[in-house]
Amino acid sequence: AGAAAAPPPRQSKLEPREELRVEVPPDASLRVRLVAGTAEIFGTELPPEGWVSIPPRSKIAIFSWHGATLELDGPTESEYPSVETPMVIYVNTHAILDARRARARAAAAQGGDLEASQGPRVIVVGPTDSGKSTLCRMLLSWAAKLGWKPTYVDLDIGQGSITIPGCISATPIEKPIDIVDGIPLEMPLVYFYGHPTPSINPDVYKVFMKELAKTLERQFSGNAESRAAGMVINTMGWVEGLGYELLLNAIETFKANVVLVLGQEKLWKMLKDAVQSKPNIDVVKLQKSEGVVLRNSKYRQKTRSFRIKEYFYGIANDLAPHSNIVNFSDVSVYRIGGGHQAPRSALPIGAEPVADPTRLVAVNISTDMIHTVLAISYAKEPDEIISSNVAGFIHVTDVDIQRKKLTYIAPCPGDLPSRLLIASSLTWYEA
Ligand code: ATP
């Protein structure tokens, strides 16, 4: 059975403030070209000339403020225009944030204190598929277009957009986010939690948020420019129970002063009430876009897998990872907490097992590790692992118990930068 014949290149005209919503199939890319006018994809302008290749599986909107003519080449799973978008509301929000950044910069120039010279710390919250990552992207790209270098903080361990899932990370955004390559990866600050959901060990998730916030705070105190530009923080779509508690924790930990709530009145009201005693936090309700594509849990699991694959093979499948072998004795693998406390039977009579959720457990290398991802810690000693960020990841492809050798792939050649590795529950199977 051959693929359906690709449709011929076609033109599409956008009226002012209209967007074309497109879903690219999993096995082909779509080329888009601006013929006339101006248009942007999630805050980043299409170049005036030349084709842009939108990667397989992308779900995008090509939006025009003043009208545009586009040319599309390649198949799509769906393709329809809409004039009903919240873009004007979003860009107005951007304008308010921009004014706050300018105020912070002016205060810094006049020798103002850390409080006055702090730009907006925006946290975007809302249920799954409310368009949080997309709004973050637009706010960052619009700010970068004006010359700001805001810091993007991604707390979404399920569908993280900076590096692989299971991480919380941050990176400065110095220019509008590339339509094809996404968030730049030159210098991300990454903490490895190792699971796609926080419920496995919420205390460790909180510890890593705290470490990340502490590091950013330190960077901000020495850099007035990034301090004034502020942060845009992306969060998980889990907004009930523990998920809600972690959102409140994130607001506090990162000292967010603008909370943007997408598409849920109830969450907006709850957060507004929860922070009302703090005068310096604005909780703003924003309309969600009808263009946001719904993704079920199977789809999410699949994209998680793709994100891991992309890390090793590149977005366009254009990188060749390097395979390497280490002796078991050359590395030490640790697991952070995760309910591995001593069983009751191993304790003195009468003693209750105490679970220290952040306890470090040395793990033996076993064939169970095949297909899992291990992070390479920057820690020098095991007890620093919990407070250290990670250099990168390896994917275990084989474990030979007899010869005590572990085979892995890594995106770069050469020896591991550290012998301390962190185990995870993240897997990826070569199809
Ligand atoms: P989650 O909580 O699961 O991380 P989210 O709230 O961050 O989800 P997004 O990732 O921003 O949601 O959006 C979901 C999908 O919808 C993405 O693939 C995104 O590219 C797409 N999308 C967002 N807005 C539009 C739009 N206006 N038109 C077409 N697709 C869109």
Boltz pocket constraint, residues with backbone or C-beta under 6 A from the ligand:
constraints:
  - pocket:
      binder: B
      contacts: [[A, 20], [A, 21], [A, 22], [A, 57], [A, 58], [A, 59], [A, 60], [A, 61], [A, 126], [A, 127], [A, 128], [A, 129], [A, 130], [A, 131], [A, 132], [A, 133], [A, 134], [A, 135], [A, 156], [A, 159], [A, 235], [A, 236], [A, 237], [A, 289], [A, 290], [A, 291], [A, 292], [A, 293], [A, 294]]
      max_distance: 6.0
